[in-house]
Amino acid sequence: MSFSSSHASPWLAGSDAPEKTQLKLGFVPLTDCAPVVVAKMRDFGRRHGIEIELCRQPSWAAVRDKLLSGEIDAAHTLYGLVYGVQLGIGGPQADMAVLMTLSQNGQAITLSNQLAASLRGVGNLRQALECEPRKPVFAQTFPTGTHALWLYYWLAAQDVHPLKEVRSVVIPPPQMSDALARGELDGFCAGEPWHAVAEARKVGQTVVSSSEIWPDHPEKVLACRRDFAALYPNSARALTMAVLEACQWLESVEHRREAAAWLSTDSITGAPVDLIAPRLLGDYGGSPLRQPPRPLRFFADGAVNFPYLSDGLWFLSQYRRWGLLREAQDLAGIAAAVNQTALYREAASALGIPVPEQATRSSVLIDGLSWQGEAAEAYADGFAIRAAD
């Protein structure tokens, strides 16, 4: 994939000055909220004429509700949450905007000790689940979010129907290891540090990383309501630039160690730094993972951050696959309206950060099927396991 770059000075004065200078930025306590935390702690907004206030939220539903009410201006949030709200799936509908991608990889699926042992013993998830005394219960974090879709995709790739053969429940990430410890769950899909917490408490074992499901998949995004981006385009661009600089800062190993200390504070995750730092740095210890996880990426010379239309279309394809989106719609048009590629190109170019020439990319997922970033409905219809089955 080829990239181009240009250099310009950030906008700070005249008609290009931010229309709104005090911005409230929501986040959920996860390791991959690092870019917004760094943007605040390093005060990257100042040089772009804005001040960032971090607003911790207890759940993704709270992020959604406060974005819609205007209590927060933008948020670190699930890619799939943005598209779920755009379509009004399972809740209020509002036109949404993805300003940039914040991260790739870094999620996982953890199973109870019993189920993990069964899986290792028989080598087949379907057989391992047949040993369970009740219908298996798996947790994810939001009905249209990334974790639900990673979980569904992984289960289906193991020939387990995620809508029929297991029960899927929504639990905020910090509560998942407790639910696993109480025996209420057989597994969960979420972000870090909550898998590391479960393993440290010896209540579960991480068995697959999300990068095995989709190598270098999109994960969290910086998102806002579309009317915010329309009313305050300079503020949206300034925020994108500040967070982009934070993503770039996180390229350094030493900077990640520093960020881990910030993430461990009670106002961010409240998790011990010795559980955050290793996986932030790519160390999964003795977890019985079949493949080593790809690293949690925040920048990679800008390759992470472009809001690819094909990434948005993949989520739409999975909504079709699992019956969340039943009516035929202009999926490519929806992705083009949500993902703010022009605004991102302005922000990145002003910082001299490379931008891709094309707004699509291709990938091969865990089941061997190729996603080319087009024909989303045909792609959705091509799966052997889907809602219609």
C-alpha positions, 0 to 999 in steps of 0.5 A: 500500500502506498502512502503520500505525505506533505507538510504544513503548519497547524491552523491556529488563527483567523477562520481556521481557529477552533470554534470550540476550545474546551472539549470533553472527551469520553473514554472507557477504562481500557489500555487502548484509551492510551492515545486520549490519555496521552493527548491530555497528559502531554497537553498536545491540544494546546498547540492546536488551540484546544484544551481536552478534559477527560471524562471516564465512563462506566460502559459503552452505553454511557459513552453512547448516551453522553455523545448523543446528549452532548455531555461529551464532545467526542470519545474513545469508543468502539468502531462498531458502536459508532455504526450501530448508532448510525443505523439505530440498531438496538437504541437511538439513531444519530448521524455519527462521525469517525474522525480517526482510528485510534488502535489496531489489535490488542483484544482477546478472548479469555475462557474459564479455567475449566473450558480452557482445559477442555479446549486444550484436551480435545483441541476442538471448541465444539467438543469442549463446549459439549462438556459444559453442564449448561448452555455456555455463556459468553460476555462482550461489551456492546451489542454492535461493538467490536468485541461482540463481532470478534467473539461471533466471528471466532465462534463461527470459525470454530463451527459454533453458531454464536446466536444459537449454541451459546448465550451472549451477554453484555457486561462492562469490561471491568466487571468481566473477571469478577463474573468469570470468578463467580462462575457466571461466564464461560468466557469473555471478549474485551480489551486489556487489562481485563484479560491480564487481570483474569489470569493474575487472579487465576480465574481464566486463561486467554486462548485467542488474541483478536489479531489472530481473528483479523490481523491488524484489525481496526479497534477503537476510534475517535468519534463524535456526532456528525453535527459536531464535526459540521458545526465545529470543523476546526475543533474536530480537526484540531482534536484529531491532530492532538490525538494523532500526535499522541498516537505517534508519541506512543511508538516509543517503548519508553513512552509506553512504559510512561503511559502505563503508569498513567493508565494505572491511576484510579482516574483511568483504569485503576488496574496495577501497572504490572498488569497493564505494562506487559501487554501494552508492550506485547508480552503475553507471558505464559498464556496458551495462545496458539499464535503470538499476538500482533502488537497493540498498534497506535500509529505505525507511521500513520497506517493505523489511523486512517479511517478506511472506508473498508473498515467501516464496511466490514462492520456493516457486513457483519450486521447483515451476517448476524441479522442486525441489519435486515433491510438493503441499504447503500452500505458504501454510502453509509461508510463514506458519510461516517468516516471523515476521510477528508478531515483526517487527510487535512489533519495528518497532512498538516502534521506531515504524517503519511496518508494512504492513496486509497480508502480501502484495504484488504485482509484475510481473517481466521477462517481463510476468507478474504475481505477486499473492502467491497461488495459487503452484502455479497461478502456477508451472504457468503458465510456458511454460518450466519443468522439465517441458518 
